[in-house]
């Protein structure tokens, strides 16, 4: 019964599709824009000059912060790997899991800083 229902739904979905889809067209069809849309789009653009009170900040502090996070991530990954090895050597599950957690958090910090 279930197979019959699924087959019927698949057949009706296949029958409802159009003969040609826009992605399968032989040539691209241009999108026709009216004048109102073009005017509204032009009004949404930002002015060329900066408004009063807004100034560009230097990227140096953000770069230093990213480097710090990246370094912290590297250190935490090393500590996590050491924790995993130590936990495996002393056959202690809690230390192994904690090392994996610290290493995972270090990997997260490292990947966030390299974006």
Protein Blocks (a to p, Z undefined) as FASTA:
>chain_A
ZZmmmmmmmmmmmmmpcfbdfklpfbdcdddddfklmmmmmmmpccfbdcehiacddfkl
mmmmmmmmmmmmmmmmmmmmmmmmmmmmnopaklmmmmmmmmmmmmmmmmmmmZZ
